[in-house]
């Protein structure tokens, strides 16, 4: 069958148009998703700065002097001369024990002493006469010896009664109980009319000297060894007397206005806690500190002239808990730098190793940056450091860990 000419022209047109569109489709390349720009980060240049390292140690206040008032003689309490909770001075009368029996004992001892002293001249003269007569054999030697023995006995009696007078005087003075030290006296454990015994186990009252006052704080031997190692390595410098200055933080978080002085460090380690005791002396003129209060002492360890401090948000931790930071390389990419955190210093970490001066550390944009990824620096700042005369002070406690190798 013959195809008409018009139909043949239409068929050829359809074939040509189909081939043209297929050619155009082959020339177009497939388009993928749009590429994201490099993440934007903020970096800081790591610098060294001088800081003073301190440690906050918990402790409790202790009175410098403590005196438990106990009677030294038996008797009945007649009077109490102090007000509970008041300040007393050394030598102030506190209690009066009934002195009547002790006064009678003193009077009796004095009378016996006077009797012996009255007999002494006659017995001495008799002994001398008999001794002279015995020389010429006018009396027997036995009578002379008896007279000499009687003289020595009277002289011994005099010494005995003198001692008894002294004892009775001391006991009589003990009936007036006086304050042995100056300080604040607590509550009285006895009342007027109560019978007390000499050196009884229960104290009548207790006097504590509050100004100045001690603060005893424990320090672990591990911290002592670490501190000694740092000083031997030259990483810490101690400044003599300035190291003995201690500040105090009270229970409510406020800072005590007076500074204390480190008195001594105990030489014995407590086997139950593995720590030694540091004793610090604080002035307490207003009696703000009371014995038994819980406080925190800020003890100066030393000065580090080349410390590296970085913002806390710049340090992250891996799944094992090891700290690390992201550094910016010269190629504009990030790399992981494991670090060792020594402690927290305000809003920064004190880095003991892992960073070098001049390193550029990423401080913002860490959520978008990944190790080895190119990044775009939005802002670069130098880590601000305190002035040398106003070094940074450490906060509460150490927070460092060592990265695993």
C-alpha positions as CSV (number, residue, x, y, z in Angstrom):
1,X,0.0,0.0,0.0
2,X,1.3,3.4,-0.9
3,X,1.6,6.0,1.9
4,X,0.4,9.4,0.9
5,X,3.0,12.2,0.6
6,X,1.4,14.3,3.3
7,X,1.6,11.5,5.9
8,X,5.2,10.7,5.0
9,X,6.1,14.4,5.7
10,X,4.3,14.3,9.1
11,X,6.1,11.0,10.1
12,X,9.5,12.4,9.2
13,X,8.8,15.6,11.3
14,X,7.8,13.5,14.4
15,X,11.0,11.4,14.1
16,X,13.2,14.5,13.7
17,X,11.6,16.3,16.7
18,X,12.0,13.2,18.9
19,X,15.7,12.9,18.0
20,X,16.2,16.6,18.7
21,X,14.7,16.4,22.2
22,X,16.7,13.2,22.9
23,X,19.9,15.0,21.9
24,X,19.1,17.9,24.2
25,X,18.4,15.5,27.1
26,X,21.7,13.8,26.7
27,X,23.6,17.1,26.8
28,X,22.2,18.1,30.3
29,X,24.3,16.8,33.2
30,X,22.6,15.6,36.4
31,X,22.6,18.2,39.2
32,X,23.4,17.1,42.8
33,X,22.4,18.8,46.1
34,X,23.9,22.3,46.7
35,X,27.3,22.3,48.5
36,X,27.3,23.8,52.0
37,X,29.9,26.5,52.8
38,X,32.6,25.8,55.5
39,X,31.3,26.3,59.0
40,X,32.1,29.5,60.7
41,X,34.1,29.4,64.0
42,X,35.7,31.8,66.4
43,X,39.2,31.1,67.5
44,X,41.6,32.5,70.1
45,X,45.3,32.6,70.1
46,X,46.8,30.8,73.1
47,X,49.0,32.9,75.3
48,X,50.8,32.4,78.6
49,X,50.1,34.5,81.6
50,X,51.3,34.7,85.3
51,X,48.8,33.3,87.8
52,X,48.9,32.5,91.5
53,X,47.8,28.9,92.2
54,X,45.6,28.4,95.3
55,X,43.8,25.5,96.8
56,X,40.5,25.6,98.8
57,X,40.7,23.1,101.6
58,X,37.7,22.3,103.9
59,X,38.3,22.6,107.6
60,X,36.9,23.6,111.0
61,X,37.7,26.3,113.5
62,X,39.3,25.5,116.8
63,X,39.8,27.7,119.8
64,X,43.4,28.6,120.4
65,X,43.1,28.0,124.1
66,X,40.5,25.8,125.9
67,X,40.2,25.5,129.7
68,X,37.8,23.1,131.4
69,X,37.0,24.5,134.9
70,X,37.1,21.8,137.5
71,X,37.3,22.1,141.3
72,X,40.5,21.1,143.1
73,X,38.8,20.6,146.5
74,X,35.6,19.0,147.7
75,X,32.8,21.3,148.8
76,X,29.5,23.0,148.3
77,X,29.1,25.7,145.7
78,X,28.1,29.0,147.5
79,X,28.2,31.5,144.7
80,X,28.6,31.8,140.9
81,X,30.2,35.2,139.8
82,X,30.0,35.1,136.0
83,X,27.3,35.4,133.4
84,X,27.0,32.5,131.0
85,X,28.3,33.4,127.5
86,X,30.2,36.4,128.7
87,X,33.9,37.3,128.3
88,X,36.1,36.8,131.3
89,X,39.7,37.6,132.0
90,X,42.4,35.5,133.5
91,X,42.1,35.7,137.3
92,X,38.4,36.6,137.4
93,X,36.5,34.7,140.1
94,X,34.1,32.2,138.8
95,X,32.8,30.0,141.7
96,X,33.0,30.2,145.5
97,X,33.2,26.8,147.3
98,X,32.3,26.9,151.0
99,X,35.6,27.9,152.7
100,X,34.6,27.2,156.3
101,X,36.2,23.7,156.7
102,X,39.4,24.8,154.9
103,X,39.7,27.9,157.1
104,X,39.3,25.7,160.2
105,X,42.0,23.3,158.9
106,X,44.3,26.3,158.3
107,X,43.7,27.7,161.8
108,X,44.4,24.3,163.4
109,X,47.7,24.0,161.5
110,X,48.7,27.5,162.5
111,X,48.0,26.6,166.2
112,X,50.0,23.4,166.1
113,X,52.9,25.3,164.5
114,X,52.7,28.0,167.2
115,X,52.8,25.3,169.9
116,X,55.8,23.6,168.5
117,X,57.6,26.9,168.1
118,X,56.8,27.8,171.7
119,X,58.3,24.6,173.0
120,X,61.5,25.0,170.9
121,X,63.4,27.5,173.1
122,X,63.0,25.5,176.4
123,X,63.9,22.2,174.8
124,X,66.9,23.7,173.0
125,X,68.2,25.2,176.3
126,X,67.7,21.9,178.1
127,X,69.5,20.0,175.5
128,X,72.5,22.4,175.7
129,X,72.7,22.2,179.5
130,X,72.6,18.4,179.6
131,X,75.2,18.3,176.8
132,X,77.6,20.5,178.9
133,X,76.9,18.5,182.1
134,X,77.6,15.3,180.2
135,X,81.0,16.6,179.3
136,X,82.0,16.7,183.0
137,X,80.1,13.5,183.7
138,X,77.6,15.4,185.9
139,X,74.7,13.6,184.2
140,X,74.5,10.4,182.3
141,X,75.1,10.4,178.6
142,X,71.7,8.9,178.1
143,X,69.9,12.0,179.5
144,X,72.0,14.2,177.2
145,X,71.1,12.1,174.2
146,X,67.4,12.1,175.1
147,X,67.4,15.9,175.3
148,X,69.2,16.2,171.9
149,X,66.6,13.8,170.3
150,X,63.7,15.8,171.8
151,X,65.2,19.0,170.3
152,X,65.3,17.4,166.8
153,X,61.8,16.2,167.2
154,X,60.5,19.6,168.0
155,X,62.4,21.1,165.0
156,X,60.9,18.4,162.8
157,X,57.4,19.1,164.1
158,X,57.9,22.8,163.3
159,X,58.7,21.9,159.7
160,X,55.8,19.6,159.5
161,X,53.3,22.1,160.7
162,X,54.7,24.7,158.4
163,X,54.0,22.4,155.5
164,X,50.5,21.8,156.9
165,X,49.9,25.5,157.0
166,X,51.0,25.8,153.4
167,X,48.7,23.0,152.4
168,X,45.8,24.4,154.3
169,X,46.4,27.8,152.7
170,X,46.5,26.3,149.2
171,X,43.2,24.4,149.8
172,X,41.6,27.5,151.2
173,X,42.6,29.5,148.0
174,X,41.2,26.6,145.9
175,X,37.8,27.4,147.3
176,X,37.8,30.5,145.1
177,X,37.8,29.1,141.6
178,X,39.3,31.7,139.1
179,X,39.6,31.8,135.4
180,X,42.9,30.4,134.2
181,X,42.8,32.1,130.8
182,X,41.0,35.0,129.1
183,X,38.2,34.1,126.8
184,X,34.5,33.4,126.5
185,X,32.9,31.2,129.1
186,X,30.1,28.8,128.2
187,X,27.2,27.5,130.2
188,X,27.6,26.5,133.8
189,X,27.0,22.8,134.5
190,X,26.5,23.3,138.2
191,X,24.3,25.6,140.3
192,X,24.6,27.2,143.7
193,X,24.2,24.7,146.5
194,X,25.5,21.8,144.5
195,X,28.2,19.5,145.9
196,X,31.3,19.1,143.8
197,X,34.3,16.9,144.1
198,X,38.0,17.6,143.4
199,X,39.0,16.9,139.8
200,X,35.6,15.5,138.9
201,X,35.2,14.3,135.3
202,X,32.4,16.8,134.5
203,X,33.7,20.3,134.1
204,X,31.9,23.2,135.9
205,X,32.3,25.3,132.8
206,X,34.5,25.8,129.7
207,X,36.5,28.9,128.7
208,X,37.6,29.2,125.1
209,X,39.8,31.9,123.7
210,X,38.3,33.1,120.4
211,X,40.7,35.8,119.4
212,X,42.8,34.7,117.7
213,X,41.4,31.4,116.5
214,X,42.8,28.3,114.8
215,X,41.5,26.8,111.5
216,X,42.6,23.1,111.1
217,X,42.4,21.8,107.5
218,X,43.5,18.5,106.1
219,X,45.6,18.2,102.9
220,X,46.1,14.9,101.1
221,X,49.6,13.6,100.7
222,X,48.9,13.2,97.0
223,X,48.5,17.0,96.7
224,X,51.7,17.5,98.8
225,X,53.7,15.2,96.4
226,X,52.2,16.9,93.4
227,X,53.1,20.3,94.8
228,X,56.7,19.3,95.6
229,X,57.1,17.8,92.1
230,X,56.0,21.0,90.4
231,X,58.4,23.1,92.5
232,X,61.3,20.7,91.7
233,X,60.4,21.0,87.9
234,X,60.4,24.8,88.2
235,X,56.7,25.1,87.2
236,X,55.9,26.8,90.6
237,X,57.7,29.6,92.4
238,X,57.2,30.2,96.1
239,X,57.5,33.7,97.4
240,X,58.5,33.2,101.0
241,X,56.3,34.9,103.5
242,X,53.5,35.6,101.0
243,X,53.0,31.8,100.9
244,X,51.9,31.8,104.5
245,X,49.0,34.2,103.9
246,X,45.6,32.4,103.9
247,X,42.1,33.6,103.1
248,X,38.9,32.1,104.5
249,X,35.5,31.4,102.9
250,X,32.7,31.1,105.4
251,X,29.7,28.7,105.4
252,X,27.5,31.1,103.6
253,X,30.0,31.6,100.8
254,X,31.2,35.0,101.9
255,X,34.9,35.8,102.3
256,X,36.2,36.5,105.8
257,X,37.6,40.0,106.0
258,X,40.8,39.0,107.9
259,X,43.7,37.1,106.5
260,X,45.3,34.3,108.4
261,X,48.8,33.0,108.8
262,X,49.9,29.4,108.2
263,X,51.4,28.2,111.5
264,X,52.7,24.7,110.8
265,X,52.1,21.5,108.8
266,X,51.8,18.3,110.8
267,X,54.5,15.7,110.3
268,X,52.2,12.7,110.8
269,X,49.9,11.3,108.2
270,X,46.5,10.2,109.3
271,X,46.3,6.5,108.2
272,X,42.5,6.6,107.9
273,X,42.4,9.6,105.5
274,X,45.8,9.7,104.0
275,X,46.2,13.4,104.9
276,X,48.1,15.8,107.0
277,X,46.8,18.7,109.1
278,X,47.5,22.4,108.3
279,X,47.0,24.8,111.2
280,X,46.2,28.4,110.3
281,X,45.8,31.3,112.8
282,X,43.2,34.0,112.1
283,X,42.5,37.2,114.0
284,X,38.9,37.2,115.3
285,X,38.3,40.5,117.1
286,X,34.6,40.5,116.4
287,X,34.1,36.9,117.4
288,X,32.7,36.1,113.9
289,X,34.4,32.7,113.9
290,X,33.2,30.3,116.6
291,X,34.8,26.9,117.4
292,X,33.5,24.1,115.3
293,X,32.4,26.2,112.3
294,X,32.9,24.6,108.8
295,X,35.0,26.9,106.6
296,X,37.2,26.7,103.5
297,X,40.7,27.9,103.6
298,X,42.3,29.3,100.4
299,X,45.9,28.3,100.6
300,X,48.5,29.7,98.2
301,X,50.5,26.9,96.4
302,X,52.8,29.1,94.4
303,X,53.1,31.3,91.3
304,X,53.2,30.0,87.7
305,X,54.6,32.6,85.3
306,X,53.7,30.7,82.1
307,X,50.3,29.4,82.6
308,X,47.8,28.6,79.8
309,X,44.2,29.4,80.4
310,X,41.4,28.6,77.9
311,X,37.7,29.2,78.0
312,X,35.8,26.2,79.4
313,X,33.6,25.9,76.4
314,X,36.7,25.3,74.2
315,X,37.4,22.0,75.9
316,X,35.3,18.9,75.0
317,X,35.4,15.3,76.1
318,X,35.5,12.1,74.0
319,X,33.3,9.1,74.7
320,X,35.9,7.9,77.3
321,X,35.8,11.2,79.1
322,X,39.2,12.4,78.1
323,X,39.4,16.2,77.4
324,X,40.5,17.6,74.1
325,X,40.4,20.8,72.1
326,X,40.1,21.7,68.4
327,X,43.0,23.7,66.9
328,X,43.0,25.5,63.6
329,X,45.9,24.5,61.3
330,X,47.7,26.7,58.8
331,X,45.7,25.0,56.1
332,X,42.5,26.3,57.6
333,X,41.4,22.9,58.9
334,X,40.7,21.7,62.4
335,X,42.6,19.0,64.3
336,X,42.2,17.3,67.7
337,X,44.6,18.2,70.5
338,X,44.3,16.1,73.7
339,X,44.9,18.2,76.7
340,X,45.4,17.8,80.5
341,X,43.3,19.9,82.7
342,X,44.9,20.9,86.0
343,X,42.0,22.8,87.6
344,X,39.2,25.3,87.1
345,X,40.2,29.0,87.3
346,X,37.0,31.1,87.3
347,X,35.4,30.5,83.9
348,X,38.6,29.0,82.4
349,X,40.5,25.8,82.5
350,X,44.2,25.8,83.5
351,X,45.8,23.5,80.9
352,X,49.0,21.8,82.2
353,X,49.9,20.1,78.9
354,X,48.6,19.7,75.3
355,X,48.7,23.3,74.2
356,X,51.5,25.6,73.2
357,X,51.7,29.4,73.0
358,X,50.6,30.6,69.5
359,X,48.1,27.7,69.0
360,X,44.8,28.8,67.6
361,X,42.0,27.2,69.5
362,X,38.4,27.0,68.5
363,X,36.2,28.6,71.2
364,X,32.8,29.0,69.3
365,X,31.2,27.0,66.5
366,X,32.3,23.6,67.9
367,X,28.8,22.1,67.2
368,X,29.4,22.5,63.4
369,X,33.1,21.9,63.2
370,X,34.6,18.4,62.9
371,X,38.2,17.2,63.1
372,X,39.9,17.6,59.7
373,X,37.1,19.8,58.3
374,X,37.9,23.1,56.7
375,X,36.4,26.0,58.5
376,X,36.0,29.8,58.1
377,X,37.3,32.0,60.8
378,X,34.8,34.6,61.8
379,X,36.8,36.3,64.5
380,X,40.2,35.7,66.0
381,X,41.0,37.1,69.4
382,X,43.9,36.8,71.8
383,X,43.0,35.1,75.0
384,X,42.9,38.0,77.6
385,X,45.1,37.5,80.6
386,X,45.2,39.2,84.0
387,X,47.8,41.8,84.8
388,X,50.9,40.4,86.6
389,X,50.1,42.3,89.8
390,X,46.5,40.8,89.8
391,X,46.9,37.1,89.0
392,X,43.9,34.8,88.7
393,X,42.8,32.9,91.7
394,X,41.8,29.3,91.7
395,X,38.2,28.2,92.3
396,X,36.9,25.4,94.5
397,X,38.7,22.2,93.3
398,X,40.8,20.4,90.8
399,X,39.0,19.1,87.7
400,X,41.7,17.6,85.5
401,X,42.1,14.2,83.9
402,X,44.8,12.7,81.8
403,X,44.0,11.6,78.2
404,X,44.4,8.0,77.5
405,X,47.2,7.1,75.0
